Amino acid sequence: MITSVLVANRGEIACRVFRTCRRLGIRTVAVHSDADTGALHTREADTAVRLPGAAPADTYLRGDLIVKAALAAGADAVHPGYGFLSENADFARAVLDAGLTWIGPPPEAIEAMASKTRAKQLLGIAPLADVTEADLPVLVKAAAGGGGRGMRVVRRLDELPAALEGAAAEAASAFGDGEVFVEPYVENGRHVEVQILADTHGTVWALGTRDCSLQRRHQKVIEEAPAPGLSAELDEELRTVAVRAARSVDYVGAGTVEFLVADGRAHFLEMNTRLQVEHPVTEEVFGLDLVAEQLRVAEGEALAQDPPALSGHAVEARLYAEDPARDWAPQTGTLHRLTAPDGVRLDTGYTDGDEIGVHYDPMLAKLIAHAPTRAEALRALAGALERLTLHGPTTNRALLLASLRHEEFTSARMDTGFFDRHLAALGGPPDPLAPLAAALADAHGRSRFGGGWRNVPSRPQTKSYTMAGEEHEAHYRHTRDGLQTDGARVVHADASLVVLEVDGVQRKFEVARYGDDVYVNATALRALPRFPAPGTQHAPGSLLAPMPGTVVRVAEGLEVGATVKEGDPLIWLEAMKMQHRITAPATGTLTALEVAPGQQVTVGHLLAVVEPA
């Protein structure tokens, strides 16, 4: 039997596997980069082994170091998690060759299915070779890995070379494999997948369907099980094809077969030979622990002839440290507090006080709700997101909440183009009373130490905050009767709770402050100093880093004095395993180039200056 498991991964999935191992009495081993020395998965494991460095290529993609770590820590099995080396056949072989148990499919099955090009060939589907205008739009896609990395939609032939190059670079960075291929891009289809689980005795379970259509940058954001609105015939076809694909390669363990569904037809996308990020929704509706099942299969146990019956509906939302209003720019900083309300499941790799860095995926957590019906599950998840305590970097919480309540989603008419159509309308304005509540809470704290009221009328006190990128002012007065403000009656105010009455309706505002960062319910603000320091002035045409990250590339031949055209890609930044192009804001002359490949930059760092013609 397995007695000690090393998880060749980090963050949320490592913590998820550890949780099951602890329940089963199995010891746990973590590996960690230097950037993850104090990470939650490192702290939760019984034993931890350092992987020197921070970049994935130096740490979590070094299979040789991970195998050595397993042997040094006395582990007898390795669980790959998802991403990194989870679909790397050579790594699986190295684990087995070291005499360790591999908690995953056979290396031969990984080779056959983990490469999307070979998987399509196995099922008789050929990728596009010579792309013509008639083939557009097309999708450039990484042959290995997943999670939206190494993917580009191409709508013009002249965009194809850059898309191939960019996708290959991103895939190589994320998965250690730069192979890419081209396939037709199906517009506005639904992303539907089937969870499979197979043992070494010939049994293959098709554990229903999942819908993962709400995606940004080809990475899933909201998932649910079962996929709603499928005909019985289509549902049966999807499960049949999934089982056939598994049997064709003598598959063992957990895997997922993905399809794009359009006009009632299913188009095979790929098979992921690993556990998926969205596996919790399947666990909830089938009452299973898929990690426990993976462990039992790896130990040689047989599955029951038939899977358990499906019950109810489950929905999952991924919380990302990113700003949807700024092209999904990753966000970094301190996660001060993360607490979910009762009644929902929270899977995360972070806890209060952890730092969100630039090296890895920006996902903070997954919130999962299970209920008897889809409508009840959506309501429960939306309510939980609303009540979630989340104090830290900017996240996509407001977007998730608006999406779950959008009529197109609640009526199950969504597709992969959902955010393309609705993103601008999903953000919504921040709470206009939040600055006032923050100011009143702050004023209460200060009034206890000498603020006081005055007998003579005085000008209102003013407090300034930035909220959603804009400056807001709040005005109030100290009086004999307490704090007063125009437009709202102050029912109660202390340092952590403010109650305001507007038009006869009382509203509660929970306030938390960490230095200049203030959180009022779900709204984040930043207190501005009364006398701001002079800011740095940048010349017109300055290109500033929109996020912290690493400069991975500068356009070939780019140097001061070069002529550039509006929209030309000049600099490539990599942050949280995604590459972002910095383009010329106008046609003109490059008058400054302040960065070089390999350089780390922070938000607002001056990258270059283009003087308009």
C-alpha positions as CSV (number, residue, x, y, z in Angstrom):
1,M,0.0,0.0,0.0
2,I,1.0,3.6,-0.5
3,T,2.3,5.1,2.7
4,S,3.8,8.4,1.6
5,V,3.0,10.6,-1.4
6,L,5.0,13.4,-2.9
7,V,2.9,15.9,-4.9
8,A,4.9,17.2,-7.9
9,N,3.1,20.5,-7.9
10,R,2.2,23.5,-5.8
11,G,-0.6,25.7,-4.5
12,E,-4.2,24.6,-4.5
13,I,-3.9,21.2,-6.1
14,A,-1.1,20.2,-3.8
15,C,-3.2,21.2,-0.8
16,R,-6.1,19.3,-2.3
17,V,-4.2,16.1,-2.6
18,F,-2.7,16.5,0.9
19,R,-6.2,16.8,2.4
20,T,-7.2,13.4,1.0
21,C,-3.9,11.8,2.0
22,R,-4.3,13.0,5.6
23,R,-7.8,11.5,5.8
24,L,-6.4,8.2,4.5
25,G,-3.5,8.2,6.9
26,I,-0.9,8.7,4.2
27,R,2.2,10.9,4.9
28,T,2.7,13.9,2.5
29,V,5.8,15.4,0.9
30,A,5.9,18.8,-0.8
31,V,8.4,20.3,-3.2
32,H,8.8,24.0,-3.3
33,S,10.7,26.7,-5.2
34,D,12.4,29.5,-3.4
35,A,9.4,31.7,-4.2
36,D,7.2,29.1,-2.4
37,T,9.3,28.6,0.7
38,G,6.5,29.9,2.9
39,A,3.6,28.8,0.7
40,L,0.6,27.0,2.2
41,H,1.3,23.7,0.5
42,T,4.9,23.8,1.9
43,R,3.6,24.4,5.4
44,E,0.9,21.8,5.2
45,A,3.0,18.8,4.1
46,D,4.6,16.5,6.6
47,T,8.0,16.9,4.8
48,A,9.1,19.5,2.3
49,V,12.0,19.5,-0.2
50,R,13.5,22.7,-1.8
51,L,13.8,23.1,-5.5
52,P,16.4,25.9,-6.0
53,G,15.2,28.8,-8.1
54,A,11.8,30.4,-8.8
55,A,11.0,30.0,-12.5
56,P,9.0,26.9,-13.4
57,A,11.8,25.7,-15.8
58,D,14.2,25.6,-12.9
59,T,11.9,24.1,-10.3
60,Y,8.5,22.4,-11.0
61,L,9.5,21.4,-14.5
62,R,12.7,19.6,-13.3
63,G,11.6,16.0,-13.2
64,D,15.0,14.8,-12.2
65,L,15.0,17.0,-9.1
66,I,11.5,16.0,-8.2
67,V,12.4,12.2,-8.4
68,K,15.4,12.8,-6.2
69,A,13.3,14.7,-3.7
70,A,10.8,11.8,-3.5
71,L,13.6,9.3,-2.8
72,A,15.3,11.6,-0.3
73,A,12.1,12.2,1.6
74,G,11.1,8.5,1.7
75,A,8.0,8.8,-0.5
76,D,6.8,5.7,-2.2
77,A,4.4,7.4,-4.7
78,V,4.2,10.6,-6.8
79,H,1.0,12.5,-7.6
80,P,1.6,15.0,-10.5
81,G,-1.4,17.3,-9.8
82,Y,-2.3,19.3,-12.9
83,G,-0.1,21.5,-15.2
84,F,3.7,21.4,-15.0
85,L,4.8,17.7,-15.5
86,S,1.4,16.1,-15.1
87,E,1.2,15.1,-18.8
88,N,4.9,14.4,-19.3
89,A,5.5,10.7,-20.2
90,D,9.2,11.0,-19.6
91,F,8.6,12.2,-16.1
92,A,6.1,9.3,-15.5
93,R,8.8,6.8,-16.7
94,A,11.4,8.4,-14.4
95,V,9.1,8.0,-11.4
96,L,8.5,4.3,-12.3
97,D,12.1,3.6,-13.1
98,A,13.0,4.9,-9.6
99,G,10.8,2.2,-8.1
100,L,8.0,4.7,-7.1
101,T,4.3,4.4,-7.7
102,W,3.0,6.7,-10.4
103,I,-0.5,8.0,-9.5
104,G,-1.5,8.6,-13.1
105,P,-2.0,6.8,-16.4
106,P,0.7,4.7,-18.0
107,P,3.4,6.6,-19.9
108,E,2.3,5.1,-23.2
109,A,-1.2,6.4,-22.6
110,I,0.2,9.9,-21.8
111,E,2.2,9.8,-25.0
112,A,-0.8,8.8,-27.1
113,M,-3.2,11.4,-25.6
114,A,-1.3,14.1,-23.9
115,S,0.0,15.4,-27.2
116,K,-3.2,16.8,-28.8
117,T,-1.8,16.2,-32.3
118,R,-1.2,12.5,-31.7
119,A,-4.6,12.2,-29.9
120,K,-6.4,13.6,-32.9
121,Q,-4.5,11.3,-35.2
122,L,-5.5,8.4,-33.0
123,L,-9.1,9.3,-33.5
124,G,-8.7,9.9,-37.2
125,I,-8.7,13.8,-37.0
126,A,-5.9,15.6,-38.8
127,P,-4.7,19.1,-37.9
128,L,-4.6,21.8,-40.5
129,A,-1.3,21.8,-42.5
130,D,-1.4,24.6,-45.0
131,V,-3.7,27.3,-43.7
132,T,-5.5,29.4,-46.4
133,E,-8.0,32.3,-46.2
134,A,-10.8,29.8,-46.5
135,D,-9.7,28.1,-43.3
136,L,-10.0,31.2,-41.1
137,P,-10.5,31.6,-38.3
138,V,-8.1,29.1,-36.9
139,L,-6.8,28.3,-33.4
140,V,-3.0,27.9,-32.7
141,K,-2.7,25.5,-29.9
142,A,0.0,23.9,-27.7
143,A,0.3,20.2,-28.3
144,A,1.1,19.6,-24.6
145,G,-0.5,21.0,-21.4
146,G,-3.6,23.1,-21.1
147,G,-5.1,25.9,-19.0
148,G,-5.2,28.3,-22.0
149,R,-1.5,28.6,-22.3
150,G,0.0,28.5,-25.8
151,M,-3.3,29.3,-27.5
152,R,-4.0,32.1,-30.1
153,V,-7.0,32.7,-32.3
154,V,-6.0,33.9,-35.8
155,R,-8.4,35.7,-38.0
156,R,-6.0,37.1,-40.6
157,L,-3.3,35.1,-42.4
158,D,-0.7,37.8,-41.7
159,E,-1.2,37.2,-37.9
160,L,-0.4,33.5,-38.2
161,P,3.5,33.6,-38.0
162,A,3.4,35.8,-34.8
163,A,0.7,33.6,-33.3
164,L,2.7,30.4,-33.9
165,E,5.8,32.0,-32.4
166,G,4.1,33.4,-29.4
167,A,2.1,30.3,-28.7
168,A,5.2,28.1,-28.9
169,A,7.2,30.4,-26.5
170,E,4.4,30.4,-24.0
171,A,3.9,26.6,-24.2
172,A,7.7,26.0,-23.8
173,S,7.7,28.2,-20.7
174,A,4.7,26.6,-19.1
175,F,5.1,22.9,-20.1
176,G,8.7,22.5,-21.3
177,D,7.3,21.6,-24.8
178,G,7.0,24.3,-27.5
179,E,5.2,22.1,-30.1
180,V,2.0,23.8,-31.4
181,F,-0.5,22.9,-34.1
182,V,-3.4,24.6,-36.0
183,E,-7.0,23.5,-36.0
184,P,-10.3,25.1,-37.2
185,Y,-11.7,27.6,-34.6
186,V,-15.4,26.9,-33.9
187,E,-17.0,30.2,-33.1
188,N,-19.5,30.4,-30.1
189,G,-19.5,26.7,-29.3
190,R,-20.0,25.2,-25.9
191,H,-17.0,23.6,-24.1
192,V,-18.3,20.2,-22.8
193,E,-16.2,17.5,-21.3
194,V,-16.5,14.0,-19.8
195,Q,-14.7,12.9,-16.6
196,I,-13.4,9.3,-16.9
197,L,-11.9,7.0,-14.3
198,A,-10.4,3.7,-15.2
199,D,-8.7,0.9,-13.3
200,T,-6.2,-1.8,-14.2
201,H,-8.9,-4.5,-14.4
202,G,-10.7,-3.2,-17.5
203,T,-13.4,-1.0,-16.0
204,V,-13.9,2.5,-17.3
205,W,-16.3,4.9,-15.7
206,A,-17.8,7.9,-17.6
207,L,-18.6,10.2,-14.7
208,G,-21.1,12.4,-16.5
209,T,-20.5,15.7,-18.3
210,R,-19.2,19.2,-17.3
211,D,-19.8,22.5,-19.0
212,C,-16.8,24.8,-19.0
213,S,-18.0,27.4,-21.6
214,L,-17.3,30.5,-19.6
215,Q,-13.6,31.1,-20.4
216,R,-11.2,34.0,-20.7
217,R,-8.0,33.6,-22.8
218,H,-9.2,30.0,-23.4
219,Q,-8.9,29.3,-19.7
220,K,-12.0,28.2,-17.8
221,V,-13.6,30.5,-15.2
222,I,-16.9,28.9,-14.3
223,E,-17.6,25.2,-14.6
224,E,-20.6,23.0,-13.7
225,A,-21.8,19.4,-13.7
226,P,-23.8,18.0,-15.3
227,A,-23.6,20.1,-18.5
228,P,-27.1,21.6,-18.9
229,G,-29.4,21.4,-21.9
230,L,-27.8,18.4,-23.7
231,S,-30.1,16.0,-25.5
232,A,-30.1,12.4,-24.2
233,E,-28.6,11.3,-27.5
234,L,-25.7,13.8,-27.4
235,D,-25.0,13.1,-23.8
236,E,-24.8,9.4,-24.6
237,E,-22.5,10.1,-27.6
238,L,-20.1,12.2,-25.5
239,R,-19.8,9.5,-22.9
240,T,-19.4,6.7,-25.4
241,V,-16.6,8.5,-27.3
242,A,-14.8,9.3,-24.0
243,V,-14.9,5.7,-23.0
244,R,-13.7,4.6,-26.4
245,A,-10.8,7.1,-26.3
246,A,-9.8,5.7,-22.9
247,R,-10.0,2.1,-24.0
248,S,-8.0,2.8,-27.2
249,V,-4.9,3.5,-25.1
250,D,-5.5,1.2,-22.2
251,Y,-6.0,4.2,-20.0
252,V,-5.7,3.9,-16.2
253,G,-6.6,6.6,-13.6
254,A,-8.5,9.9,-13.9
255,G,-8.7,11.8,-17.2
256,T,-10.9,14.1,-19.1
257,V,-12.1,14.0,-22.7
258,E,-13.0,17.5,-24.0
259,F,-15.4,18.5,-26.8
260,L,-16.7,21.6,-28.5
261,V,-20.4,21.4,-29.0
262,A,-22.0,23.5,-31.7
263,D,-25.3,23.1,-33.6
264,G,-26.0,19.9,-31.7
265,R,-22.8,18.2,-32.9
266,A,-19.7,17.3,-30.8
267,H,-16.2,18.1,-32.1
268,F,-13.3,16.3,-30.3
269,L,-10.8,18.7,-28.8
270,E,-8.4,16.7,-26.7
271,M,-7.9,14.3,-23.8
272,N,-6.3,15.5,-20.7
273,T,-4.4,12.7,-19.0
274,R,-4.6,14.1,-15.5
275,L,-7.0,15.4,-12.9
276,Q,-8.7,18.7,-14.0
277,V,-8.9,21.9,-12.0
278,E,-12.7,21.6,-12.2
279,H,-12.9,18.0,-10.8
280,P,-14.7,19.2,-7.6
281,V,-18.0,19.7,-9.4
282,T,-17.9,16.0,-10.5
283,E,-17.0,15.0,-7.0
284,E,-20.0,16.9,-5.6
285,V,-22.6,15.4,-7.9
286,F,-21.3,11.8,-7.6
287,G,-20.4,11.9,-3.9
288,L,-16.8,10.8,-4.7
289,D,-13.3,11.8,-3.7
290,L,-11.5,11.5,-7.1
291,V,-8.1,11.8,-5.5
292,A,-8.9,8.9,-3.2
293,E,-10.0,6.9,-6.2
294,Q,-6.8,7.8,-8.0
295,L,-4.8,6.4,-5.0
296,R,-6.9,3.2,-4.9
297,V,-6.5,2.6,-8.6
298,A,-2.7,3.2,-8.3
299,E,-2.7,0.5,-5.5
300,G,-4.3,-1.9,-7.9
301,E,-7.9,-1.9,-6.5
302,A,-10.8,-2.5,-8.8
303,L,-13.6,0.0,-9.4
304,A,-17.2,-1.2,-9.0
305,Q,-18.8,-2.3,-12.2
306,D,-20.9,0.9,-12.4
307,P,-20.3,4.4,-11.1
308,P,-22.5,5.8,-8.4
309,A,-25.6,7.6,-9.4
310,L,-25.5,11.4,-10.1
311,S,-27.3,13.6,-7.6
312,G,-28.1,17.3,-8.0
313,H,-26.1,20.0,-9.6
314,A,-22.7,21.6,-8.8
315,V,-21.1,24.9,-10.0
316,E,-17.5,26.1,-9.5
317,A,-16.1,29.6,-9.8
318,R,-12.4,30.3,-10.0
319,L,-11.2,33.3,-8.2
320,Y,-8.2,34.9,-10.0
321,A,-5.9,37.7,-8.9
322,E,-6.5,39.6,-12.0
323,D,-8.2,42.8,-13.3
324,P,-10.8,41.9,-16.0
325,A,-11.1,45.6,-16.8
326,R,-7.4,45.8,-17.7
327,D,-7.2,43.0,-20.2
328,W,-7.1,40.4,-17.3
329,A,-3.8,41.8,-16.1
330,P,-2.5,39.6,-13.2
331,Q,-2.3,41.2,-9.8
332,T,0.1,40.7,-7.0
333,G,0.3,41.7,-3.3
334,T,-0.7,40.5,0.1
335,L,-3.8,38.3,0.6
336,H,-4.8,39.8,3.9
337,R,-7.9,37.6,4.5
338,L,-9.8,34.9,2.6
339,T,-12.9,33.3,4.3
340,A,-15.8,31.6,2.7
341,P,-19.3,31.5,4.2
342,D,-20.8,28.2,5.4
343,G,-22.5,25.9,2.9
344,V,-20.0,26.0,0.1
345,R,-16.6,24.4,-0.5
346,L,-13.4,26.4,-0.8
347,D,-10.3,24.9,-2.4
348,T,-7.3,27.1,-2.1
349,G,-3.5,27.2,-1.9
350,Y,-3.4,30.4,0.1
351,T,-4.3,31.6,3.6
352,D,-4.3,34.9,5.4
353,G,-1.1,36.9,5.1
354,D,0.3,35.0,2.1
355,E,1.9,36.9,-0.8
356,I,0.6,36.5,-4.3
357,G,3.7,36.6,-6.6
358,V,4.4,36.8,-10.3
359,H,5.9,33.4,-11.0
360,Y,2.8,31.2,-11.1
361,D,-0.9,30.9,-12.1
362,P,-3.0,33.8,-10.7
363,M,-5.8,31.5,-9.4
364,L,-6.4,32.2,-5.7
365,A,-9.1,29.7,-5.0
366,K,-12.1,27.8,-6.2
367,L,-15.6,28.2,-4.7
368,I,-18.0,25.3,-5.2
369,A,-21.7,25.0,-4.5
370,H,-23.9,21.8,-4.7
371,A,-27.7,21.8,-4.6
372,P,-30.6,19.7,-5.8
373,T,-31.1,21.8,-8.9
374,R,-29.1,24.0,-11.2
375,A,-31.0,27.1,-10.2
376,E,-30.4,26.5,-6.5
377,A,-26.7,25.8,-7.1
378,L,-26.3,29.0,-9.0
379,R,-28.1,31.0,-6.3
380,A,-26.0,29.4,-3.6
381,L,-22.7,30.1,-5.3
382,A,-23.6,33.7,-6.2
383,G,-24.7,34.3,-2.6
384,A,-21.4,32.8,-1.3
385,L,-19.4,35.0,-3.6
386,E,-21.3,38.0,-2.3
387,R,-20.6,37.1,1.3
388,L,-17.0,35.9,0.8
389,T,-14.4,37.8,2.8
390,L,-11.6,38.6,0.3
391,H,-9.1,41.3,1.3
392,G,-6.1,41.5,-1.0
393,P,-5.2,42.1,-4.7
394,T,-7.8,43.0,-7.3
395,T,-9.8,39.8,-8.3
396,N,-12.5,38.8,-10.7
397,R,-15.1,38.3,-8.0
398,A,-17.5,41.0,-9.3
399,L,-17.2,39.5,-12.8
400,L,-18.0,36.0,-11.5
401,L,-21.0,37.3,-9.5
402,A,-22.5,39.2,-12.5
403,S,-21.9,36.2,-14.8
404,L,-23.7,33.7,-12.5
405,R,-26.7,36.1,-12.5
406,H,-26.7,36.9,-16.2
407,E,-29.8,35.8,-18.0
408,E,-27.8,34.1,-20.8
409,F,-26.0,31.9,-18.2
410,T,-29.0,31.2,-15.9
411,S,-31.0,30.0,-19.0
412,A,-28.1,27.8,-20.1
413,R,-27.6,29.6,-23.4
414,M,-24.0,30.5,-22.8
415,D,-21.0,29.6,-25.1
416,T,-17.3,30.3,-25.2
417,G,-17.9,33.8,-26.6
418,F,-19.8,34.9,-23.5
419,F,-17.1,37.2,-22.2
420,D,-16.4,38.6,-25.6
421,R,-20.0,39.8,-25.8
422,H,-20.7,40.8,-22.3
423,L,-17.5,41.7,-20.5
424,A,-18.1,45.5,-20.6
425,A,-21.4,45.1,-18.9
426,L,-20.4,42.6,-16.3
427,G,-18.1,44.8,-14.2
428,G,-20.7,47.2,-12.8
429,P,-19.8,50.3,-10.9
430,P,-18.4,50.1,-7.3
431,D,-20.6,50.9,-4.4
432,P,-20.8,54.7,-4.2
433,L,-21.3,54.6,-0.4
434,A,-18.1,52.7,0.2
435,P,-15.8,55.7,0.5
436,L,-18.2,57.3,3.0
437,A,-18.3,54.2,5.1
438,A,-14.5,53.9,5.0
439,A,-14.2,57.6,6.1
440,L,-16.7,57.2,8.9
441,A,-14.9,54.1,10.3
442,D,-11.6,55.9,10.1
443,A,-13.1,59.0,11.8
444,H,-14.5,56.9,14.6
445,G,-11.1,55.5,15.3
446,R,-9.4,58.9,15.3
447,S,-12.2,60.6,17.3
448,R,-11.5,58.3,20.3
449,F,-8.0,59.8,20.5
450,G,-8.8,63.5,20.5
451,G,-10.9,64.2,17.4
452,G,-14.0,65.4,19.2
453,W,-16.8,67.7,18.2
454,R,-16.9,71.5,18.3
455,N,-19.6,74.0,19.5
456,V,-19.0,76.2,16.5
457,P,-20.0,75.1,13.0
458,S,-17.0,73.8,11.0
459,R,-16.3,72.8,7.5
460,P,-16.9,69.1,6.7
461,Q,-14.0,66.8,7.1
462,T,-12.8,65.3,3.8
463,K,-11.2,62.0,3.2
464,S,-10.0,60.9,-0.3
465,Y,-9.7,57.3,-1.7
466,T,-9.0,55.7,-5.0
467,M,-11.7,53.2,-6.0
468,A,-11.8,51.2,-9.3
469,G,-8.9,53.5,-10.5
470,E,-10.7,56.8,-9.8
471,E,-10.4,59.2,-6.9
472,H,-13.4,59.7,-4.6
473,E,-14.0,62.1,-1.7
474,A,-16.1,61.5,1.4
475,H,-17.4,64.4,3.6
476,Y,-18.6,64.2,7.2
477,R,-18.8,66.3,10.4
478,H,-18.1,65.7,14.1
479,T,-21.1,67.0,16.1
480,R,-22.5,66.9,19.6
481,D,-24.8,64.0,18.3
482,G,-21.9,62.1,16.7
483,L,-20.8,61.8,13.1
484,Q,-23.1,63.4,10.5
485,T,-23.0,63.4,6.7
486,D,-25.1,64.8,3.9
487,G,-27.3,62.4,2.0
488,A,-27.2,59.5,4.5
489,R,-28.0,59.2,8.2
490,V,-25.3,57.6,10.3
491,V,-27.1,55.0,12.4
492,H,-23.9,53.4,13.7
493,A,-20.2,53.9,13.2
494,D,-17.1,52.2,14.7
495,A,-13.8,51.1,13.3
496,S,-15.1,47.9,11.7
497,L,-18.9,48.4,11.2
498,V,-20.8,51.4,9.7
499,V,-24.6,51.4,9.3
500,L,-26.1,54.1,7.0
501,E,-29.7,54.9,6.3
502,V,-30.6,56.3,2.9
503,D,-34.2,56.9,1.9
504,G,-35.4,54.9,4.9
505,V,-33.3,51.9,4.1
506,Q,-30.5,50.8,6.4
507,R,-27.3,49.2,5.0
508,K,-24.4,47.6,6.9
509,F,-20.8,48.1,5.8
510,E,-18.1,45.9,7.3
511,V,-14.8,47.8,7.1
512,A,-11.3,46.4,7.4
513,R,-8.1,48.3,7.0
514,Y,-4.5,47.2,6.3
515,G,-2.3,50.2,6.2
516,D,-3.7,52.4,3.4
517,D,-5.7,49.5,1.9
518,V,-9.3,49.6,3.0
519,Y,-12.0,47.0,2.3
520,V,-15.7,47.9,2.6
521,N,-17.8,44.8,2.1
522,A,-16.7,43.6,-1.3
523,T,-15.2,47.0,-2.4
524,A,-11.5,47.7,-2.3
525,L,-10.2,51.3,-1.7
526,R,-6.9,52.9,-1.1
527,A,-6.7,55.8,1.3
528,L,-4.9,58.8,-0.2
529,P,-2.6,61.0,1.8
530,R,-3.8,64.5,2.7
531,F,-0.8,66.1,1.1
532,P,0.3,63.7,-1.8
533,A,4.0,63.5,-2.6
534,P,5.0,64.8,-6.1
535,G,4.5,62.0,-8.6
536,T,6.9,60.9,-11.3
537,Q,6.3,62.6,-14.6
538,H,6.6,60.5,-17.8
539,A,7.1,61.8,-21.3
540,P,4.2,61.4,-23.8
541,G,4.4,58.0,-25.5
542,S,5.9,56.3,-22.4
543,L,5.2,52.6,-22.2
544,L,4.7,51.5,-18.6
545,A,4.6,47.9,-17.3
546,P,0.9,47.1,-16.7
547,M,1.8,44.4,-14.3
548,P,4.8,43.0,-12.4
549,G,6.7,40.4,-14.4
550,T,9.7,39.4,-16.4
551,V,10.8,40.8,-19.8
552,V,11.1,37.7,-21.9
553,R,11.7,39.3,-25.3
554,V,12.3,42.6,-27.1
555,A,11.4,42.9,-30.8
556,E,14.3,41.9,-33.1
557,G,16.4,44.8,-34.0
558,L,14.6,47.2,-31.7
559,E,16.9,50.0,-30.6
560,V,16.7,53.7,-29.8
561,G,16.1,55.7,-33.0
562,A,14.1,52.9,-34.7
563,T,10.9,53.8,-36.5
564,V,7.9,51.9,-35.2
565,K,4.3,51.7,-36.4
566,E,1.2,51.9,-34.2
567,G,0.3,48.4,-32.9
568,D,3.8,46.9,-33.5
569,P,4.7,44.5,-30.7
570,L,7.8,45.9,-29.0
571,I,8.2,44.1,-25.7
572,W,6.9,40.8,-24.3
573,L,6.3,40.5,-20.5
574,E,5.6,37.2,-18.8
575,A,3.6,37.2,-15.6
576,M,1.9,34.2,-13.9
577,K,2.8,31.9,-16.8
578,M,1.0,34.1,-19.4
579,Q,2.8,36.3,-22.0
580,H,1.6,39.9,-22.6
581,R,2.6,42.0,-25.6
582,I,3.4,45.7,-25.2
583,T,2.7,47.4,-28.4
584,A,3.6,50.8,-29.9
585,P,0.9,53.4,-28.9
586,A,1.5,55.4,-32.1
587,T,3.6,55.5,-35.2
588,G,6.8,57.3,-34.4
589,T,10.4,57.0,-33.2
590,L,11.6,54.9,-30.2
591,T,13.5,57.5,-28.1
592,A,14.1,55.3,-25.1
593,L,14.4,51.5,-24.3
594,E,14.8,50.9,-20.6
595,V,14.6,47.1,-20.3
596,A,16.3,44.0,-21.6
597,P,15.3,40.3,-21.7
598,G,15.4,38.6,-18.3
599,Q,14.8,41.9,-16.4
600,Q,12.2,41.9,-13.6
601,V,9.8,44.9,-13.6
602,T,7.1,46.2,-11.3
603,V,3.8,47.8,-12.1
604,G,4.5,51.3,-13.6
605,H,8.1,50.5,-14.5
606,L,9.1,52.6,-17.6
607,L,9.8,50.1,-20.5
608,A,10.2,52.4,-23.5
609,V,9.2,55.7,-25.0
610,V,7.7,56.2,-28.5
611,E,7.7,59.8,-29.7
612,P,4.8,60.1,-32.1
613,A,5.6,61.2,-35.6
